[in-house]
């Protein structure tokens, strides 16, 4: 177990499947996990901050400051972040988490992902961090969670799952060393999760590979296995950049079977045009008001291309009250927000 202070950026090492390294959140006070409150409506969100984007990744404090303002206005229970940067996360921590002490409303976590490395057997801890487009700072996933919802205690578990590493290991065990070598050269994508034991709830941020469909599908399969195996009986919230469309084989691993079309996951998608209904299709208002056939596995575009590649998945028992893909000045993605009863 590695003890990590909220006063600095959290770092996580790669670990075997379903046996993730635990980070322990510590601070200057004697905080204890909050007792589970009665169900209430909260906002949740997911946002790719574009730290690896040539246009937006070079930006400074204006990028995290814009997110700080949005979080302060919305007061979400949870925000999943992808393509974050270590310095941007430090700004979020300073502004939202009291600089890492116990005074802020939020806890902010960041975990750097690793660069690709052609040596498929090199230990993860010896591989350099991926970097953002400014200053050589670390690039990775983040989580922002409200302390009164998730609790912040000395034993609060934060877990990192190196999905790409797991896929590489699988290919090696299968004897497919050429494919393992090919995947080893890719940036090592991951899923980062934080648990609330008081509410039996877990919130995760995931970012899948963008330039290799087969690897992306395999990463999605690993994420599904982890979420089902590591968190039985938990209410689950998953935000991420899946780098694929809602009807893809990647998305099959997240949408609940009731959505059909090959779905084999366990989730409801908060921005589905079918709302809380889990089904194949619906008749939604068209451009001139006429009902239009629409797949439930769809939603608002979240990328500048117009494609929906970001999603907010929740356990089917979670009631979704609304959802909205908004705007962003400092990313090629837009934030996706939803109201939920937790």
ABEGO torsion letter per residue (X at the ends): XBBBBAABBBBBBBBBBGBBBBBBBBBABBBBBBBBBBBBBBBBBBBBAGAABAAAAABBAAAAAAAAAAAAAAGBABBBBBGBBAAAAAAAAAAAAGGGBAABABBBBBBBBBBBBABAABBAAABBBBBBABGGBBBEBBBBBBAAAAEBBAABBBBBBBAAAAAAAAAAAAGBAAAAAAAAABBBBBBBBBBBAAAGBBBBBBBBBAABAAAAAAAAAAAAAAAAAABBGBBBBBBBBAGBBAABAAAAAABBAAAEGGBABABBBAABAAEABBBABBBBBBAAGBBBBBBABBEBBABAAGBBABBBBBBAABBBABBBBBBBAABABBBBBBBBBX
